[in-house]
Amino acid sequence: MTNVDEALTIVEIQSRFQSEWVLIQDPQTNESLEVQSGKVLYHSKDRDDVYRKAVELHPKNFAMLYTGTIPRDTAIVLCASLSIRTRDSWLATQPSDDPSAGASRLTATIPKPLSSVI
């Protein structure tokens, strides 16, 4: 599916792409982090197609939405990504002028889960 050049509101996205998975670049959100608008990069009835397009395009800031109704007894699992940095990349971010000041180890940053199973 093709992308849309202009930013759309969530109402416009839901209207144009009914019961589809939508990849949105630079989403604008409200205080509850609900998407309010953004530029549609890709959309499809097939969720895996949208995931593959997100991997291909690798947008910096994006959201993925399903515009249809999710059945009541459906379980949704959200998971966080794991970021592992080497000692050298960690040291590069530290203010110290002494390179031996850092620990010789890997560091892992695991964000909190966005939600539990619904």
C-alpha positions as CSV (number, residue, x, y, z in Angstrom):
1,M,0.0,0.0,0.0
2,T,1.1,3.6,-0.6
3,N,2.0,6.2,1.9
4,V,0.1,9.5,2.4
5,D,2.0,12.7,2.0
6,E,0.2,14.9,4.5
7,A,-0.4,14.4,8.2
8,L,-3.9,13.0,9.0
9,T,-5.9,13.1,12.2
10,I,-6.8,9.8,13.9
11,V,-10.4,10.2,12.7
12,E,-9.2,10.6,9.1
13,I,-6.8,7.6,9.5
14,Q,-9.6,5.4,10.9
15,S,-12.0,6.5,8.1
16,R,-9.6,5.9,5.2
17,F,-8.0,2.7,6.5
18,Q,-10.9,0.8,8.1
19,S,-9.9,-2.5,9.8
20,E,-6.3,-2.2,8.7
21,W,-2.9,-2.0,10.4
22,V,-1.3,1.4,9.9
23,L,2.3,2.6,10.3
24,I,2.4,6.2,11.3
25,Q,5.5,8.4,11.2
26,D,6.0,11.2,13.8
27,P,2.8,10.5,15.6
28,Q,1.3,13.4,17.7
29,T,-0.1,12.1,21.0
30,N,-2.2,13.4,23.8
31,E,-1.3,13.2,27.5
32,S,-2.3,9.6,27.6
33,L,0.0,8.8,24.6
34,E,-3.0,8.1,22.4
35,V,-2.2,8.9,18.7
36,Q,-4.0,12.0,17.6
37,S,-2.4,12.5,14.1
38,G,0.6,11.6,12.0
39,K,1.8,10.8,8.5
40,V,0.8,7.3,7.2
41,L,3.8,5.5,5.9
42,Y,2.1,2.2,5.1
43,H,-1.1,0.3,5.7
44,S,-2.3,-3.2,5.1
45,K,-4.9,-5.7,6.3
46,D,-1.9,-8.0,7.1
47,R,-0.2,-7.0,10.3
48,D,3.0,-8.8,9.3
49,D,3.3,-6.7,6.1
50,V,3.2,-3.5,8.2
51,Y,5.9,-5.0,10.6
52,R,8.1,-5.8,7.7
53,K,7.7,-2.3,6.2
54,A,8.6,-0.8,9.6
55,V,11.8,-2.8,9.7
56,E,12.5,-1.8,6.1
57,L,11.9,1.9,6.5
58,H,13.2,2.0,10.1
59,P,11.5,5.3,11.0
60,K,12.9,7.1,14.0
61,N,9.5,7.9,15.6
62,F,6.5,5.9,14.7
63,A,3.3,4.2,15.9
64,M,1.5,1.1,14.7
65,L,-2.3,1.1,15.0
66,Y,-5.1,-1.3,14.2
67,T,-8.2,0.7,13.1
68,G,-10.7,-2.2,13.5
69,T,-12.4,-3.6,16.5
70,I,-10.4,-6.2,18.4
71,P,-12.6,-9.1,19.6
72,R,-13.4,-9.0,23.3
73,D,-11.5,-12.2,24.3
74,T,-8.3,-11.4,22.4
75,A,-5.1,-11.3,24.4
76,I,-2.6,-8.5,23.4
77,V,1.0,-8.8,24.4
78,L,3.3,-5.8,24.2
79,C,7.0,-6.2,24.7
80,A,9.9,-3.9,25.1
81,S,13.2,-3.9,23.2
82,L,16.5,-4.7,24.7
83,S,19.4,-2.4,24.1
84,I,22.9,-3.7,24.8
85,R,25.9,-1.4,24.7
86,T,29.6,-2.3,24.9
87,R,31.9,-0.8,27.5
88,D,33.4,1.6,24.9
89,S,30.1,2.9,23.7
90,W,29.0,3.4,27.4
91,L,32.3,5.2,28.2
92,A,31.7,7.5,25.2
93,T,28.6,8.9,26.9
94,Q,30.3,9.5,30.3
95,P,31.6,12.9,31.3
96,S,34.8,11.5,32.8
97,D,38.1,12.3,31.1
98,D,39.6,9.0,32.6
99,P,38.8,6.1,30.2
100,S,39.6,3.6,33.0
101,A,36.8,5.0,35.1
102,G,34.1,2.8,33.5
103,A,33.4,-0.8,34.4
104,S,34.5,-3.5,31.9
105,R,31.1,-5.0,31.3
106,L,28.0,-4.9,29.0
107,T,25.1,-2.6,30.1
108,A,21.6,-3.5,29.3
109,T,18.7,-1.0,29.2
110,I,15.2,-2.6,29.4
111,P,12.3,-0.2,29.2
112,K,9.3,-0.9,31.4
113,P,6.5,-2.8,29.6
114,L,3.9,-0.5,28.1
115,S,1.1,-2.7,29.2
116,S,0.3,-6.1,30.5
117,V,-1.9,-8.7,28.7
118,I,-5.4,-7.2,28.3
